[in-house]
């Protein structure tokens, strides 16, 4: 903000004043020390054991004598019950909190139940009352609803036995401290892991309230759209550039897939029995035939009449990407099952698989060129490349295909492409479906 409004940072003084003997008393001492160290690193002064006795015009009184000049005062003095609660004829503790029994009934009136931040209840074995947090309210509400029902029906009531999953505090947008986990088993986290837990907690909560829609919006904002390097992932993920810079890459990628598909389609048209997208069976009995097919699979331009003498040359000419043994073995097992007959020849399914792959190259190539469903098309081409790679038939140039497809996933068709017109219309129609509206299965 100093940079944005041209203020000399030396003119700014930040003070955190707390009436308690330490900040964040709900956390373990180790995390409190971490939080204090982070605040001091941000040039924030910490004053504890200081009760604010007066807020004047341009000043704050900490205790009786310590008056701090300030033009900006942000009051964050915690949670307090409402004035209505404060005026009720019920036993109270703390900041206008109503004392309850284990059924969350007021100890003064058995027909009055207390919920949320108004509860003052110390669970068995604890020394402090339940915290004024969302999780307390969420767990107390069904207990109270059930006990009201029990009052009406004359059945037994349930006791409130809270099980909290901890506390998380963010200090700025890229650092935090957390004491989270399962009831009775909490783990202390700091820095990146603490912020990760914060975002997980927020998304889990949003999923219960407004479903997928707000979870998606939250993720996009916190991870990719937030400015000034405020994302806990750093500024790299939030850097954006106009999609029109990717248009040439998208068209080139589509053109390459289209060219590959048409070229293969011509060869299939000339010889429907020709298979070059699936390697020859390793157990083929006819050595000469196997060698010829292998050459076609690795380098299709080799003359079939000199296949036997050109096998080693073809293998050297085309460098295939390495494949881990377990991946290749799995692929071979699938091919043996689906694509090869007992004599090593190809099955009917192998021919149709090749035709399907060729048609897919053409279709997805065209879709990339015109910018229609570019995310789906890009992901599909990556999947095709992975299939080719797993059979040890992917040349090193396949790395270019994959890298270009990854770059085109993120909305490359929204500029000079049909996605600019089609996707907004489809979103509009999608949101009209009752099930989609009911469960918030859409993005804004």
C-alpha positions as CSV (number, residue, x, y, z in Angstrom):
1,X,0.0,0.0,0.0
2,X,3.0,2.3,0.6
3,X,4.1,1.7,-3.0
4,X,0.5,2.1,-4.3
5,X,-0.1,5.4,-2.5
6,X,3.5,6.8,-2.6
7,X,4.0,6.7,1.1
8,X,7.5,6.5,2.7
9,X,7.5,3.2,4.7
10,X,9.5,5.0,7.4
11,X,6.4,7.1,8.1
12,X,4.3,4.0,8.9
13,X,4.2,2.3,12.3
14,X,2.3,-0.8,13.0
15,X,1.4,-1.9,16.5
16,X,-0.5,-5.0,17.7
17,X,-1.8,-4.5,21.2
18,X,-3.3,-7.3,23.2
19,X,-4.8,-7.3,26.7
20,X,-3.7,-10.9,27.2
21,X,-0.2,-11.8,28.3
22,X,0.5,-13.3,24.9
23,X,-0.9,-13.1,21.4
24,X,-3.0,-16.0,20.0
25,X,-3.4,-17.8,23.3
26,X,-5.4,-20.5,21.7
27,X,-2.2,-21.8,20.0
28,X,0.7,-23.7,21.6
29,X,3.6,-21.6,22.7
30,X,5.9,-22.8,19.9
31,X,3.5,-21.5,17.3
32,X,3.0,-18.3,19.2
33,X,6.7,-17.7,19.1
34,X,6.7,-18.4,15.3
35,X,3.8,-15.9,14.8
36,X,5.6,-13.2,16.8
37,X,8.8,-13.7,14.9
38,X,6.9,-13.4,11.6
39,X,5.2,-10.2,12.8
40,X,8.5,-8.6,13.8
41,X,10.0,-9.6,10.5
42,X,7.2,-7.5,8.9
43,X,8.2,-4.6,11.2
44,X,5.1,-5.0,13.4
45,X,5.5,-4.1,17.0
46,X,3.9,-6.4,19.6
47,X,2.5,-5.0,22.9
48,X,1.0,-7.6,25.3
49,X,-0.7,-7.1,28.7
50,X,-1.9,-3.8,27.4
51,X,-5.6,-3.0,27.9
52,X,-6.9,-0.2,25.7
53,X,-8.5,2.2,28.0
54,X,-9.3,5.0,25.6
55,X,-9.5,5.7,21.9
56,X,-9.3,9.4,21.2
57,X,-9.0,11.5,18.1
58,X,-5.6,10.6,16.7
59,X,-4.5,8.5,19.7
60,X,-5.0,5.3,21.6
61,X,-4.4,4.9,25.4
62,X,-2.7,1.6,26.4
63,X,-3.3,1.4,30.1
64,X,-3.2,4.6,32.1
65,X,-0.1,6.4,30.8
66,X,1.0,4.9,27.5
67,X,-0.6,7.0,24.8
68,X,0.2,6.1,21.2
69,X,-0.5,8.6,18.4
70,X,-2.4,7.0,15.5
71,X,-4.4,8.2,12.6
72,X,-5.7,4.7,11.8
73,X,-7.2,2.4,14.5
74,X,-8.5,-1.1,13.6
75,X,-10.5,-2.7,16.4
76,X,-10.0,-6.5,16.4
77,X,-10.8,-7.2,20.0
78,X,-12.3,-10.6,19.6
79,X,-15.9,-11.9,19.8
80,X,-18.5,-10.6,22.2
81,X,-22.1,-11.6,22.7
82,X,-24.8,-9.2,21.6
83,X,-26.4,-6.5,23.8
84,X,-29.6,-8.6,24.0
85,X,-27.7,-11.5,25.5
86,X,-26.0,-9.1,27.9
87,X,-29.3,-7.9,29.2
88,X,-30.9,-11.3,29.7
89,X,-31.6,-12.7,33.2
90,X,-29.2,-15.7,32.8
91,X,-25.8,-16.6,34.3
92,X,-23.0,-15.3,32.1
93,X,-19.3,-15.6,31.9
94,X,-16.7,-13.9,29.8
95,X,-17.9,-11.5,27.2
96,X,-21.7,-12.0,27.5
97,X,-21.6,-15.7,27.1
98,X,-24.4,-17.8,28.6
99,X,-23.4,-20.6,31.0
100,X,-24.9,-24.0,29.9
101,X,-25.0,-27.6,31.0
102,X,-23.9,-30.6,29.0
103,X,-27.1,-30.5,27.0
104,X,-26.4,-26.8,26.1
105,X,-29.3,-25.6,28.2
106,X,-29.1,-22.5,30.2
107,X,-28.3,-23.4,33.8
108,X,-31.1,-21.0,34.9
109,X,-33.8,-22.0,32.4
110,X,-34.2,-25.6,31.3
111,X,-36.4,-24.5,28.3
112,X,-33.7,-22.2,26.9
113,X,-30.9,-23.6,24.6
114,X,-27.8,-21.7,23.7
115,X,-25.9,-22.1,20.4
116,X,-22.9,-20.6,18.6
117,X,-20.7,-17.9,20.1
118,X,-23.1,-17.5,23.0
119,X,-22.2,-20.8,24.5
120,X,-20.1,-20.9,27.7
121,X,-19.5,-24.5,28.3
122,X,-16.4,-26.3,29.6
123,X,-16.2,-29.9,28.4
124,X,-15.3,-32.7,30.8
125,X,-11.5,-32.8,31.2
126,X,-10.9,-29.3,29.8
127,X,-10.0,-26.1,31.6
128,X,-11.2,-23.6,29.1
129,X,-14.7,-23.1,27.5
130,X,-15.4,-24.2,24.0
131,X,-13.9,-21.6,21.5
132,X,-16.1,-19.1,19.7
133,X,-15.5,-20.6,16.3
134,X,-17.5,-21.9,13.4
135,X,-16.8,-25.6,14.1
136,X,-18.3,-25.1,17.6
137,X,-21.5,-23.7,16.2
138,X,-21.7,-26.5,13.5
139,X,-21.3,-29.3,16.1
140,X,-23.6,-27.7,18.7
141,X,-26.5,-27.0,16.3
142,X,-27.6,-30.7,15.6
143,X,-27.2,-31.5,19.4
144,X,-29.6,-28.7,20.3
145,X,-32.0,-29.6,17.5
146,X,-32.0,-33.2,18.7
147,X,-32.6,-32.2,22.3
148,X,-35.5,-29.9,21.4
149,X,-37.0,-32.9,19.7
150,X,-36.3,-35.0,22.7
151,X,-38.2,-32.4,24.9
152,X,-41.2,-32.7,22.7
153,X,-41.2,-36.5,22.5
154,X,-40.1,-37.0,26.1
155,X,-37.0,-39.0,25.2
156,X,-33.4,-38.9,26.4
157,X,-31.3,-36.0,25.6
158,X,-27.7,-36.1,24.2
159,X,-24.7,-34.4,25.8
160,X,-22.5,-32.1,23.8
161,X,-19.1,-33.7,23.2
162,X,-17.2,-31.4,20.8
163,X,-14.3,-32.7,18.8
164,X,-12.5,-29.8,17.2
165,X,-10.0,-30.1,14.4
166,X,-7.8,-27.3,15.5
167,X,-7.0,-23.7,14.7
168,X,-5.3,-21.9,11.8
169,X,-4.1,-18.3,11.7
170,X,-2.7,-16.6,8.6
171,X,-0.2,-13.8,9.0
172,X,-0.4,-12.0,5.7
173,X,-1.3,-14.0,2.6
174,X,1.8,-16.2,2.3
175,X,2.6,-17.3,5.9
176,X,0.6,-18.9,8.6
177,X,0.7,-21.1,11.7
178,X,-1.7,-23.9,12.4
179,X,-2.5,-26.5,15.0
180,X,-4.8,-28.9,13.1
181,X,-5.6,-32.5,12.7
182,X,-8.1,-34.9,14.4
183,X,-9.7,-34.5,17.8
184,X,-7.1,-35.4,20.3
185,X,-4.3,-35.6,17.7
186,X,-3.3,-32.2,16.4
187,X,-0.2,-31.3,14.4
188,X,1.7,-28.0,14.4
189,X,2.3,-26.5,11.0
190,X,4.0,-23.3,9.8
191,X,4.6,-21.5,6.5
192,X,3.5,-23.3,3.3
193,X,1.9,-26.3,5.0
194,X,-0.1,-24.1,7.3
195,X,-1.4,-22.0,4.4
196,X,-2.2,-25.2,2.5
197,X,-4.3,-26.3,5.5
198,X,-6.0,-23.0,5.5
199,X,-7.1,-23.2,1.9
200,X,-8.2,-26.8,2.3
201,X,-10.3,-25.8,5.3
202,X,-11.9,-22.9,3.4
203,X,-12.6,-25.1,0.3
204,X,-14.1,-27.8,2.4
205,X,-16.4,-25.3,4.2
206,X,-17.4,-23.6,0.9
207,X,-18.2,-27.1,-0.6
208,X,-20.7,-27.6,2.1
209,X,-22.4,-24.2,1.6
210,X,-22.4,-23.4,-2.1
211,X,-20.8,-26.5,-3.6
212,X,-18.5,-26.6,-6.6
213,X,-19.1,-23.1,-7.9
214,X,-17.5,-21.2,-5.0
215,X,-14.8,-23.8,-4.5
216,X,-13.7,-23.2,-8.1
217,X,-14.0,-19.4,-7.7
218,X,-11.9,-19.6,-4.5
219,X,-9.2,-21.7,-6.2
220,X,-9.0,-19.4,-9.2
221,X,-8.7,-16.3,-7.1
222,X,-6.3,-17.6,-4.3
223,X,-4.0,-19.6,-6.6
224,X,-4.0,-17.9,-10.0
225,X,-5.7,-14.5,-10.0
226,X,-4.6,-12.8,-6.8
227,X,-2.2,-10.0,-7.5
228,X,1.0,-8.6,-5.9
229,X,2.5,-12.0,-5.3
230,X,-0.1,-12.6,-2.5
231,X,-0.7,-16.2,-3.5
232,X,0.9,-18.7,-1.1
233,X,2.3,-20.3,-4.3
234,X,4.2,-17.1,-5.1
235,X,3.8,-14.8,-8.0
236,X,4.6,-17.3,-10.7
237,X,1.2,-18.8,-10.9
238,X,-0.6,-15.5,-10.8
239,X,1.3,-14.0,-13.8
240,X,-1.1,-13.8,-16.7
241,X,-0.7,-12.8,-20.4
242,X,-3.3,-12.4,-23.1
243,X,-4.4,-15.6,-24.9
244,X,-3.7,-14.2,-28.3
245,X,0.0,-14.9,-27.8
246,X,-0.8,-18.6,-27.9
247,X,-2.9,-18.5,-31.1
248,X,0.0,-19.2,-33.4
249,X,1.1,-22.2,-31.2
250,X,-2.4,-23.5,-31.1
251,X,-2.8,-23.4,-34.9
252,X,0.6,-24.9,-35.5
253,X,-0.1,-27.7,-33.1
254,X,-3.5,-28.4,-34.7
255,X,-1.9,-28.3,-38.2
256,X,0.8,-30.8,-37.2
257,X,-1.8,-33.3,-35.9
258,X,-4.0,-32.7,-38.9
259,X,-1.0,-33.3,-41.3
260,X,0.0,-36.5,-39.4
261,X,-3.6,-37.8,-39.5
262,X,-4.1,-37.1,-43.3
263,X,-0.7,-38.6,-44.1
264,X,-1.6,-41.8,-42.3
265,X,-5.1,-41.9,-43.7
266,X,-3.7,-41.9,-47.3
267,X,-1.6,-44.9,-46.4
268,X,-4.5,-46.8,-44.9
269,X,-6.6,-45.9,-48.0
270,X,-3.9,-47.4,-50.2
271,X,-3.5,-50.5,-48.1
272,X,-6.3,-51.1,-45.5
273,X,-4.2,-54.1,-44.0
274,X,-1.2,-51.8,-43.3
275,X,-0.7,-51.3,-39.6
276,X,1.9,-48.8,-38.5
277,X,0.5,-47.3,-35.2
278,X,0.9,-50.7,-33.4
279,X,4.3,-52.5,-33.3
280,X,4.6,-56.0,-34.7
281,X,4.0,-58.9,-32.3
282,X,7.2,-59.8,-30.5
283,X,6.4,-63.5,-30.8
284,X,5.7,-63.4,-34.6
285,X,6.9,-66.7,-36.2
286,X,7.7,-65.3,-39.6
287,X,11.0,-63.5,-39.0
288,X,11.1,-61.8,-42.4
289,X,7.6,-60.5,-42.0
290,X,8.2,-59.3,-38.5
291,X,11.3,-57.4,-39.6
292,X,9.4,-55.7,-42.4
293,X,6.6,-54.6,-40.1
294,X,9.0,-53.4,-37.4
295,X,10.7,-51.2,-40.0
296,X,7.4,-49.7,-41.1
297,X,6.5,-49.0,-37.5
298,X,9.8,-47.2,-36.8
299,X,10.4,-45.5,-40.1
300,X,7.6,-45.7,-42.6
301,X,9.6,-44.5,-45.6
302,X,11.9,-47.5,-45.8
303,X,11.5,-49.6,-48.9
304,X,9.7,-52.9,-48.1
305,X,11.9,-54.9,-50.5
306,X,15.1,-54.0,-48.6
307,X,13.4,-54.2,-45.1
308,X,15.7,-57.0,-43.8
309,X,18.9,-55.1,-44.4
310,X,17.5,-51.7,-43.2
311,X,16.2,-52.7,-39.8
312,X,19.3,-51.5,-37.9
313,X,19.6,-48.4,-40.0
314,X,15.9,-47.5,-39.3
315,X,16.4,-48.0,-35.6
316,X,19.4,-45.6,-35.5
317,X,17.5,-43.0,-37.7
318,X,14.6,-42.7,-35.3
319,X,15.4,-42.2,-31.7
320,X,12.5,-43.4,-29.5
321,X,11.8,-41.9,-26.1
322,X,12.7,-44.2,-23.2
323,X,9.8,-46.0,-21.4
324,X,10.0,-47.5,-17.9
325,X,9.9,-51.2,-17.9
326,X,6.7,-51.6,-15.9
327,X,4.8,-49.2,-18.3
328,X,6.1,-51.0,-21.4
329,X,5.2,-54.4,-19.8
330,X,1.7,-53.3,-19.1
331,X,1.2,-51.9,-22.6
332,X,2.5,-55.2,-24.1
333,X,0.1,-57.2,-21.9
334,X,-2.8,-55.1,-23.2
335,X,-1.7,-55.4,-26.8
336,X,-1.2,-59.2,-26.5
337,X,-4.7,-59.4,-25.2
338,X,-6.4,-57.1,-27.7
339,X,-4.3,-56.7,-30.9
340,X,-2.5,-59.9,-31.7
341,X,-3.6,-63.3,-32.9
342,X,-1.7,-66.5,-31.9
343,X,0.3,-66.4,-35.1
344,X,1.5,-62.8,-34.5
345,X,-0.9,-61.3,-37.0
346,X,-3.1,-58.3,-36.1
347,X,-6.7,-58.7,-34.9
348,X,-9.7,-57.0,-36.3
349,X,-9.8,-54.7,-33.3
350,X,-6.2,-53.6,-34.0
351,X,-7.2,-52.3,-37.5
352,X,-10.1,-50.4,-36.1
353,X,-8.0,-49.0,-33.3
354,X,-5.6,-47.6,-35.9
355,X,-8.4,-46.1,-37.9
356,X,-9.8,-44.5,-34.7
357,X,-6.4,-43.1,-33.8
358,X,-6.0,-41.6,-37.2
359,X,-9.5,-40.1,-37.2
360,X,-8.8,-38.7,-33.7
361,X,-5.6,-37.0,-35.0
362,X,-7.6,-35.3,-37.8
363,X,-10.6,-34.3,-35.6
364,X,-8.5,-32.9,-32.8
365,X,-6.2,-31.2,-35.2
366,X,-9.1,-29.4,-36.8
367,X,-10.6,-28.5,-33.4
368,X,-7.3,-26.9,-32.4
369,X,-7.0,-24.9,-35.6
370,X,-10.5,-23.5,-35.3
371,X,-10.2,-23.1,-31.5
372,X,-13.2,-25.3,-30.5
373,X,-13.1,-27.1,-27.1
374,X,-9.4,-26.4,-27.1
375,X,-8.9,-27.6,-23.5
376,X,-10.5,-31.0,-24.3
377,X,-8.6,-31.2,-27.6
378,X,-5.3,-30.4,-26.0
379,X,-5.7,-33.0,-23.2
380,X,-6.8,-35.6,-25.8
381,X,-3.7,-35.1,-27.8
382,X,-1.6,-35.5,-24.7
383,X,-3.4,-38.8,-24.0
384,X,-2.7,-39.9,-27.6
385,X,1.0,-39.0,-27.2
386,X,1.1,-41.0,-24.0
387,X,-0.3,-44.1,-25.7
388,X,2.2,-43.8,-28.5
389,X,5.0,-43.3,-26.0
390,X,4.0,-46.3,-23.9
391,X,4.6,-48.6,-26.9
392,X,8.1,-47.3,-27.5
393,X,7.0,-45.7,-30.8
394,X,7.3,-42.0,-29.8
395,X,10.1,-40.1,-31.4
396,X,11.8,-37.2,-29.5
397,X,9.7,-34.7,-31.4
398,X,6.7,-36.0,-29.4
399,X,8.0,-33.9,-26.5
400,X,7.2,-30.8,-28.6
401,X,3.6,-32.0,-29.2
402,X,3.1,-32.5,-25.4
403,X,4.6,-29.2,-24.4
404,X,2.6,-27.3,-26.9
405,X,-0.6,-29.1,-25.9
406,X,0.0,-28.2,-22.2
407,X,0.4,-24.5,-23.2
408,X,-2.9,-24.6,-25.1
409,X,-5.1,-26.1,-22.3
410,X,-5.7,-22.8,-20.6
411,X,-8.3,-21.1,-22.8
412,X,-6.3,-20.7,-26.0
413,X,-9.4,-20.9,-28.0
414,X,-11.0,-17.9,-26.4
415,X,-9.1,-15.6,-28.7
416,X,-9.6,-15.9,-32.5
417,X,-11.4,-19.2,-31.9
418,X,-14.9,-20.7,-31.7
419,X,-14.6,-21.1,-27.9
420,X,-15.1,-17.3,-27.7
421,X,-18.7,-17.9,-28.9
422,X,-19.5,-21.5,-28.1
423,X,-18.4,-21.8,-24.4
424,X,-20.4,-18.8,-23.0
425,X,-23.5,-20.2,-24.8
426,X,-23.0,-23.7,-23.4
427,X,-22.4,-22.3,-19.9
428,X,-25.7,-20.4,-20.2
429,X,-27.6,-23.5,-21.2
430,X,-25.9,-25.6,-18.6
431,X,-26.8,-23.3,-15.7
432,X,-30.5,-23.7,-16.7
433,X,-30.6,-27.3,-15.7
434,X,-32.3,-27.8,-12.3
435,X,-29.7,-30.3,-11.0
436,X,-26.9,-28.0,-11.9
437,X,-28.5,-25.0,-10.1
438,X,-29.4,-27.2,-7.1
439,X,-25.8,-28.3,-6.6
440,X,-24.0,-25.3,-8.0
441,X,-22.2,-27.4,-10.7
442,X,-21.1,-24.4,-12.7
443,X,-18.5,-21.7,-12.8
444,X,-19.1,-17.9,-13.0
